[in-house]
Amino acid sequence: MAFNENVDFTTIKVIPDTPPAMVPDGEIDNLTAKIVAQSPAANKLTEDEASIGLAIILQKGGTAKKAQGTIYATVNGKKLTLSEVRKAMTDLNFKYTLRQVARTKADFIFKVASNFSINGDLSQKLGMDESLTPDEKYWLSNFQMNNPNCPGKIKKLLKDHYDKLFPGNNP
């Protein structure tokens, strides 16, 4: 069949693909629900608490493959560990990485970080020689480099750091 050059595009709906470095929101919702379901009765998390706890863990460096499972967040007196997040991912056969989750939810993570004054995982390493505002330190997380809302100065620090770690690679 030939292409119809006169197709009425107003009657056609196309759903764009999720970029490969991103995670569909439904998948993140499934992960959050699994974290809630697996939280013990004595430490039962709500979905909001699990979302904020996950954001804090990612902000603290939980996206690194070699990150210690003991990285944690305490929200409303309830503790969530990176190990618990990883278990939920395994049990779900989650096909995305925590770095992809963090890139997808980068703006939310920044809001959580700025609300609770949690510096990015690279703020100590990259912010020592710079005079940075508190907000800029919240942006200094390894997953923020490609976030269009991340300040240019911070993107440059993150990109320079990445280039030192992985010469010749493109993020």
MARBA-3410 file (N, C-alpha, C, O; in Angstrom, 1 decimal):
171
0.8,-1.2,0.0,0.0,0.0,0.0,0.9,1.2,0.0,1.9,1.3,0.7 ~ 0.5,2.2,-0.8,1.3,3.4,-0.9,1.0,4.4,0.3,0.0,4.2,0.9 ~ 1.9,5.3,0.5,1.7,6.3,1.5,0.5,7.2,1.0,0.5,7.6,-0.1 ~ -0.4,7.6,1.9,-1.4,8.5,1.6,-1.0,9.9,1.9,-0.9,10.4,3.0 ~ -0.6,10.6,0.8,-0.1,12.0,1.0,-1.2,13.0,1.4,-0.8,14.1,1.8
-2.4,12.6,1.4,-3.5,13.4,1.8,-4.1,13.1,3.1,-5.3,13.4,3.4 ~ -3.4,12.4,3.9,-3.9,11.9,5.2,-4.4,13.1,6.1,-3.7,14.2,6.1 ~ -5.4,13.0,6.8,-5.9,14.0,7.7,-5.2,13.8,9.1,-5.7,13.0,9.9 ~ -4.2,14.6,9.3,-3.4,14.4,10.6,-4.2,14.8,11.8,-3.8,14.3,12.9 ~ -5.3,15.5,11.7,-6.0,15.9,12.9,-6.8,14.7,13.4,-7.3,14.7,14.6
-6.9,13.6,12.6,-7.6,12.4,13.1,-6.7,11.3,13.6,-7.1,10.3,14.1 ~ -5.4,11.6,13.6,-4.4,10.6,14.0,-3.8,11.1,15.3,-3.4,12.2,15.5 ~ -3.6,10.1,16.2,-2.9,10.4,17.5,-1.7,9.5,17.6,-1.7,8.3,17.5 ~ -0.6,10.2,17.8,0.7,9.5,18.0,1.3,9.8,19.4,1.3,11.0,19.8 ~ 1.6,8.8,20.1,2.2,9.0,21.5,3.7,8.9,21.3,4.2,7.9,20.9
4.4,10.0,21.7,5.9,9.9,21.6,6.5,9.0,22.5,6.0,8.7,23.6 ~ 7.6,8.4,22.1,8.3,7.4,23.0,8.9,8.2,24.2,9.2,9.4,24.1 ~ 9.1,7.5,25.3,9.8,8.0,26.4,11.3,8.0,26.1,11.7,6.9,25.6 ~ 12.0,9.1,26.2,13.4,9.0,25.9,14.1,7.9,26.6,13.7,7.5,27.7 ~ 15.1,7.3,26.0,15.8,6.1,26.6,16.3,6.3,28.0,16.4,5.3,28.8
16.8,7.5,28.3,17.3,7.7,29.7,16.3,8.0,30.7,16.6,8.3,31.9 ~ 15.0,7.9,30.3,13.9,8.3,31.2,13.1,7.0,31.5,13.1,6.0,30.8 ~ 12.2,7.1,32.6,11.4,6.0,33.0,9.9,6.5,32.9,9.6,7.6,33.4 ~ 9.1,5.7,32.3,7.6,6.1,32.3,7.1,6.2,33.7,7.5,5.5,34.6 ~ 6.3,7.3,33.9,5.8,7.6,35.3,5.1,6.3,35.9,5.2,6.1,37.1
4.4,5.6,35.1,3.7,4.4,35.6,4.7,3.4,36.2,4.3,2.7,37.2 ~ 5.9,3.3,35.6,6.9,2.3,36.2,7.4,2.8,37.5,7.6,2.0,38.5 ~ 7.6,4.2,37.6,8.0,4.7,38.9,6.9,4.6,40.0,7.2,4.3,41.1 ~ 5.7,4.7,39.6,4.6,4.5,40.5,4.5,3.1,41.0,4.3,2.8,42.2 ~ 4.8,2.1,40.1,4.9,0.7,40.5,6.0,0.5,41.5,5.8,-0.3,42.5
7.1,1.1,41.3,8.3,0.9,42.2,7.9,1.5,43.6,8.1,0.9,44.6 ~ 7.3,2.7,43.6,6.9,3.3,44.8,5.9,2.5,45.6,6.0,2.3,46.8 ~ 4.9,1.9,44.8,3.9,1.1,45.4,4.5,-0.2,46.0,4.1,-0.7,47.1 ~ 5.5,-0.8,45.3,6.2,-2.0,45.8,7.0,-1.6,47.1,7.0,-2.4,48.0 ~ 7.7,-0.5,47.1,8.4,-0.1,48.3,7.4,0.0,49.5,7.7,-0.4,50.6
6.2,0.6,49.3,5.2,0.8,50.3,4.8,-0.6,50.8,4.7,-0.9,52.0 ~ 4.4,-1.5,49.8,3.9,-2.8,50.1,5.0,-3.6,50.9,4.6,-4.4,51.8 ~ 6.2,-3.4,50.7,7.3,-4.2,51.4,7.7,-3.6,52.7,8.5,-4.2,53.4 ~ 7.3,-2.4,53.0,7.7,-1.7,54.2,7.0,-2.5,55.4,5.8,-2.8,55.3 ~ 7.8,-2.8,56.4,7.2,-3.6,57.5,6.1,-2.8,58.3,6.1,-1.5,58.3
5.2,-3.5,58.9,4.1,-2.9,59.6,4.5,-1.8,60.6,3.9,-0.8,60.7 ~ 5.6,-2.1,61.3,6.1,-1.1,62.3,6.7,0.1,61.7,6.9,1.1,62.4 ~ 6.9,0.1,60.4,7.6,1.2,59.7,6.9,1.4,58.4,7.5,1.8,57.4 ~ 5.5,1.3,58.4,4.7,1.3,57.2,4.7,2.7,56.6,4.3,3.7,57.2 ~ 5.3,2.8,55.3,5.4,4.0,54.6,4.1,4.3,53.8,3.4,3.4,53.3
3.8,5.6,53.7,2.7,6.0,52.7,3.4,6.2,51.4,4.7,6.2,51.3 ~ 2.7,6.4,50.3,3.3,6.6,49.0,4.1,7.9,49.0,5.1,7.9,48.4 ~ 3.5,8.9,49.6,4.3,10.2,49.7,5.6,10.0,50.4,6.6,10.5,50.0 ~ 5.6,9.3,51.6,6.8,9.1,52.3,7.8,8.3,51.5,9.0,8.5,51.6 ~ 7.3,7.3,50.8,8.2,6.4,50.0,8.8,7.3,48.8,10.0,7.1,48.5
8.0,8.1,48.2,8.5,9.0,47.1,9.6,9.9,47.6,10.6,10.1,47.0 ~ 9.3,10.6,48.8,10.3,11.5,49.3,11.5,10.8,49.8,12.6,11.3,49.6 ~ 11.3,9.6,50.4,12.5,8.8,50.9,13.3,8.4,49.7,14.6,8.5,49.8 ~ 12.7,8.0,48.6,13.5,7.6,47.4,14.2,8.8,46.9,15.4,8.6,46.5 ~ 13.6,9.9,46.8,14.2,11.1,46.3,15.5,11.5,47.1,16.5,11.8,46.6
15.3,11.4,48.4,16.5,11.7,49.3,17.6,10.7,49.1,18.8,11.1,49.0 ~ 17.3,9.4,49.0,18.3,8.4,48.7,19.0,8.7,47.4,20.3,8.5,47.4 ~ 18.3,9.0,46.4,18.9,9.3,45.1,19.8,10.6,45.2,20.9,10.6,44.6 ~ 19.3,11.6,45.9,20.1,12.8,46.1,21.4,12.5,46.9,22.4,13.2,46.6 ~ 21.4,11.6,47.8,22.5,11.3,48.6,23.5,10.3,47.9,24.6,10.0,48.4
23.3,10.0,46.6,24.2,9.2,45.9,23.7,7.7,45.6,24.5,6.9,45.2 ~ 22.5,7.4,45.8,22.0,6.1,45.6,21.9,5.6,44.2,21.6,4.5,43.9 ~ 22.3,6.5,43.3,22.3,6.2,41.8,23.5,5.4,41.4,23.6,4.8,40.4 ~ 24.6,5.5,42.3,25.8,4.9,41.9,25.7,3.4,42.0,25.2,2.9,43.0 ~ 26.2,2.7,41.1,26.2,1.2,41.1,26.8,0.6,42.3,26.3,-0.4,42.9
27.9,1.2,42.8,28.6,0.7,44.0,28.2,1.4,45.3,28.8,1.2,46.3 ~ 27.0,2.1,45.3,26.6,2.8,46.5,26.2,1.7,47.5,25.7,0.7,47.2 ~ 26.6,2.1,48.8,26.3,1.2,49.9,24.8,1.1,50.1,24.1,2.1,50.1 ~ 24.3,-0.1,50.4,22.9,-0.3,50.6,22.4,0.4,51.9,21.2,0.4,52.1 ~ 23.3,0.8,52.7,23.0,1.5,53.9,22.6,2.9,53.8,22.2,3.5,54.8
22.7,3.5,52.6,22.3,4.9,52.4,20.8,4.9,52.7,20.0,4.0,52.3 ~ 20.3,5.9,53.5,18.9,5.8,53.9,18.3,7.2,54.0,19.0,8.3,53.9 ~ 17.0,7.2,54.2,16.3,8.5,54.4,15.3,8.1,55.6,14.8,7.0,55.6 ~ 15.1,9.1,56.4,14.1,9.0,57.5,13.1,10.0,57.3,13.3,11.2,57.3 ~ 11.8,9.6,57.0,10.7,10.5,56.7,9.6,10.2,57.7,9.1,9.1,57.8
9.2,11.2,58.4,8.2,11.1,59.5,8.6,10.0,60.4,7.7,9.2,60.9 ~ 9.9,9.9,60.7,10.3,8.8,61.7,10.4,7.4,61.1,10.7,6.5,61.9 ~ 10.2,7.3,59.8,10.2,6.0,59.2,11.5,5.9,58.3,11.7,6.8,57.5 ~ 12.2,4.8,58.4,13.5,4.7,57.7,13.3,3.9,56.4,12.6,2.8,56.4 ~ 13.9,4.4,55.3,13.9,3.6,54.1,15.4,3.5,53.7,16.1,4.6,53.7
15.9,2.3,53.3,17.3,2.2,52.9,17.4,1.9,51.4,16.4,1.4,50.8 ~ 18.5,2.1,50.9,18.8,1.8,49.5,18.6,0.3,49.3,18.2,-0.1,48.2 ~ 19.0,-0.5,50.2,18.8,-2.0,50.1,17.4,-2.3,49.9,17.1,-3.2,49.1 ~ 16.5,-1.7,50.6,15.1,-1.9,50.5,14.6,-1.5,49.1,13.7,-2.2,48.5 ~ 15.1,-0.4,48.6,14.7,0.0,47.3,15.2,-1.0,46.2,14.4,-1.4,45.4
16.4,-1.4,46.4,16.9,-2.4,45.4,16.2,-3.7,45.5,15.9,-4.4,44.4 ~ 15.7,-4.1,46.7,14.9,-5.4,46.8,13.6,-5.2,46.0,13.2,-6.1,45.3 ~ 13.0,-4.0,46.2,11.7,-3.8,45.5,11.9,-3.8,44.0,11.1,-4.4,43.3 ~ 13.0,-3.3,43.5,13.4,-3.3,42.1,13.5,-4.7,41.6,13.0,-5.1,40.6 ~ 14.2,-5.5,42.4,14.5,-6.9,42.0,13.1,-7.7,42.0,12.9,-8.4,41.0
12.3,-7.5,43.0,11.1,-8.2,43.1,10.1,-7.9,41.9,9.3,-8.7,41.5 ~ 10.2,-6.6,41.5,9.4,-6.2,40.4,10.0,-6.5,39.0,9.3,-6.3,38.0 ~ 11.2,-7.0,39.0,11.9,-7.2,37.7,12.0,-5.8,37.0,11.8,-5.8,35.8 ~ 12.3,-4.8,37.8,12.4,-3.4,37.3,13.5,-3.3,36.2,14.6,-3.7,36.5 ~ 13.1,-2.9,35.0,14.1,-2.9,33.9,14.9,-1.6,33.8,15.6,-1.4,32.8
14.7,-0.7,34.7,15.4,0.6,34.7,16.4,0.7,35.8,16.4,-0.1,36.8 ~ 17.4,1.6,35.7,18.3,1.9,36.8,17.8,3.0,37.7,16.9,3.8,37.3 ~ 18.4,3.1,38.8,18.0,4.2,39.7,18.5,5.5,39.1,17.9,6.6,39.4 ~ 19.6,5.5,38.3,20.0,6.8,37.7,18.9,7.2,36.7,18.7,8.4,36.6 ~ 18.3,6.3,36.0,17.2,6.7,35.0,16.0,7.2,35.8,15.4,8.2,35.4
15.7,6.6,36.9,14.6,7.1,37.8,15.0,8.5,38.2,14.1,9.4,38.2 ~ 16.2,8.7,38.7,16.6,10.1,39.1,16.6,11.1,38.0,16.1,12.2,38.2 ~ 17.0,10.8,36.8,16.9,11.7,35.7,15.5,12.1,35.4,15.2,13.2,35.1 ~ 14.6,11.1,35.5,13.2,11.3,35.2,12.6,12.2,36.2,11.7,13.1,35.9 ~ 12.9,12.0,37.5,12.3,12.8,38.6,13.3,13.9,39.1,13.2,14.3,40.3
14.2,14.3,38.3,15.2,15.3,38.7,14.6,16.6,39.3,15.1,17.0,40.3 ~ 13.6,17.1,38.7,13.0,18.3,39.3,12.4,18.1,40.6,12.5,18.9,41.5 ~ 11.7,17.0,40.8,11.0,16.6,42.1,12.1,16.4,43.1,12.0,16.9,44.2 ~ 13.2,15.7,42.7,14.3,15.5,43.7,14.9,16.8,44.1,15.2,17.0,45.3 ~ 15.1,17.8,43.2,15.6,19.1,43.6,14.6,19.8,44.6,15.1,20.4,45.5
13.3,19.7,44.3,12.3,20.3,45.2,12.5,19.7,46.6,12.4,20.4,47.6 ~ 12.6,18.4,46.7,12.7,17.7,48.0,14.0,18.1,48.7,14.1,18.5,49.8 ~ 15.1,18.2,47.9,16.4,18.5,48.4,16.4,20.0,48.9,16.9,20.2,50.0 ~ 15.8,20.9,48.2,15.8,22.3,48.6,14.9,22.5,49.8,15.2,23.3,50.7 ~ 13.8,21.7,49.8,12.9,21.8,51.0,13.5,21.3,52.3,13.2,21.9,53.3
14.3,20.3,52.2,14.9,19.7,53.4,16.4,19.9,53.5,17.0,19.3,54.4 ~ 16.9,20.8,52.7,18.3,21.2,52.8,19.3,20.1,52.7,20.1,19.8,53.5 ~ 19.1,19.3,51.6,20.0,18.1,51.4,20.8,18.4,50.1,20.3,18.5,49.0 ~ 22.1,18.6,50.3,23.0,18.9,49.2,23.1,17.7,48.3,22.9,16.5,48.7 ~ 23.5,17.9,47.1,23.7,16.9,46.1,24.9,16.0,46.5,25.8,16.5,47.2
25.0,14.8,46.0,26.0,13.9,46.4,27.4,14.4,45.9,28.4,13.9,46.5 ~ 27.5,15.3,45.0,28.8,15.8,44.5,29.1,17.2,45.1,30.1,17.8,44.7 ~ 28.3,17.7,46.0,28.5,19.1,46.5,29.8,19.2,47.2,30.5,20.3,47.1 ~ 30.2,18.2,48.0,31.5,18.3,48.7,32.6,18.3,47.7,33.6,19.1,47.8 ~ 32.6,17.4,46.8,33.7,17.2,45.9,33.8,18.3,44.9,34.9,18.8,44.6
32.7,18.8,44.3,32.8,19.8,43.3,32.6,21.2,43.8,32.9,22.2,43.1 ~ 32.0,21.4,44.9,31.7,22.7,45.4,32.7,23.3,46.3,32.5,24.5,46.7 ~ 33.8,22.6,46.6,34.8,23.1,47.5,35.5,24.3,47.0,35.8,25.3,47.7 ~ 35.8,24.4,45.7,36.6,25.4,45.1,35.7,26.5,44.5,36.2,27.5,44.0 ~ 34.4,26.4,44.6,33.5,27.4,44.0,32.7,28.0,45.1,32.5,27.5,46.2
32.3,29.3,44.9,31.5,29.9,45.9,30.0,29.6,45.4,29.6,30.3,44.4 ~ 29.4,28.7,46.0,28.1,28.3,45.5,27.0,28.6,46.5,27.2,28.6,47.7 ~ 25.8,29.0,46.0,24.7,29.2,46.9,24.1,27.9,47.4,24.4,26.8,46.8 ~ 23.3,27.9,48.5,22.7,26.6,48.9,21.9,26.0,47.8,22.0,24.8,47.6 ~ 21.1,26.8,47.0,20.4,26.2,45.9,21.3,25.5,44.9,21.0,24.4,44.4
22.4,26.1,44.6,23.3,25.5,43.6,23.9,24.1,44.2,24.1,23.2,43.4 ~ 24.1,24.1,45.5,24.6,22.8,46.1,23.5,21.7,46.0,23.9,20.5,45.9 ~ 22.3,22.1,46.0,21.2,21.1,45.9,21.2,20.5,44.5,20.8,19.3,44.3 ~ 21.6,21.3,43.5,21.6,20.8,42.1,22.8,19.9,41.9,22.8,19.1,40.9 ~ 23.8,19.9,42.7,25.1,19.2,42.4,24.9,17.7,42.7,25.6,17.1,43.6
24.1,17.0,41.9,23.9,15.6,42.0,24.2,15.0,40.6,24.0,15.7,39.6 ~ 24.8,13.9,40.6,25.3,13.3,39.4,24.3,13.1,38.3,24.7,13.0,37.1 ~ 23.0,13.1,38.6,22.0,12.9,37.5,21.4,14.1,37.0,20.6,14.1,36.1 ~ 21.8,15.3,37.5,21.2,16.6,37.0,21.9,17.2,35.8,21.3,18.2,35.2 ~ 23.0,16.6,35.3,23.7,17.2,34.2,22.9,17.6,33.0,23.1,18.6,32.3
22.0,16.7,32.6,21.2,16.9,31.4,19.8,17.5,31.7,19.0,17.6,30.7 ~ 19.6,17.9,32.9,18.3,18.5,33.2,18.2,20.0,32.7,19.0,20.8,33.1 ~ 17.3,20.3,31.8,17.2,21.6,31.3,17.0,22.7,32.3,17.3,23.9,32.1 ~ 16.5,22.3,33.5,16.2,23.3,34.6,17.4,23.5,35.5,17.4,24.5,36.3 ~ 18.5,22.7,35.3,19.7,22.9,36.1,20.4,24.1,35.7,20.6,24.3,34.5
20.9,24.9,36.6,21.6,26.1,36.2,22.9,25.8,35.4,23.6,24.8,35.6 ~ 23.2,26.7,34.4,24.3,26.4,33.5,25.6,26.3,34.2,26.4,25.4,33.8 ~ 25.9,27.0,35.2,27.1,26.9,36.0,27.3,25.5,36.6,28.4,25.0,36.6 ~ 26.2,25.0,37.1,26.2,23.7,37.7,26.4,22.6,36.7,27.1,21.6,36.9 ~ 25.6,22.7,35.6,25.8,21.8,34.4,27.2,21.7,34.0,27.7,20.6,33.8
27.9,22.8,33.9,29.3,22.8,33.5,30.2,22.1,34.5,31.0,21.3,34.1 ~ 30.0,22.3,35.8,30.7,21.6,36.9,30.5,20.1,36.7,31.5,19.3,36.8 ~ 29.2,19.7,36.5,28.9,18.3,36.4,29.5,17.7,35.2,30.1,16.6,35.2 ~ 29.4,18.4,34.1,30.0,17.9,32.8,31.5,17.8,32.9,32.1,16.8,32.4 ~ 32.2,18.8,33.4,33.6,18.7,33.6,34.0,17.5,34.5,35.0,16.8,34.2
33.3,17.3,35.5,33.5,16.2,36.4,33.4,14.8,35.6,34.2,13.9,35.7 ~ 32.3,14.8,34.9,32.0,13.6,34.1,33.1,13.3,33.1,33.6,12.2,32.9 ~ 33.5,14.4,32.4,34.6,14.3,31.4,35.9,13.8,32.0,36.7,13.1,31.3 ~ 36.2,14.2,33.2,37.4,13.7,33.9,37.3,12.2,34.2,38.3,11.5,34.1 ~ 36.1,11.8,34.6,35.9,10.4,35.0,35.9,9.5,33.7,36.4,8.4,33.7
35.3,10.0,32.7,35.1,9.2,31.4,35.6,10.0,30.2,34.7,10.4,29.4 ~ 36.9,10.2,30.1,37.4,10.9,28.9,36.9,10.3,27.6,37.0,9.1,27.4 ~ 36.4,11.2,26.7,36.0,10.7,25.4,34.6,10.2,25.3,34.1,9.9,24.2 ~ 33.9,10.1,26.4,32.5,9.6,26.4,31.5,10.8,26.3,31.8,11.9,26.8 ~ 30.4,10.6,25.7,29.3,11.6,25.8,28.2,11.1,26.7,27.9,9.9,26.7
27.7,12.0,27.6,26.7,11.5,28.6,25.4,11.1,27.9,24.4,10.7,28.6
END
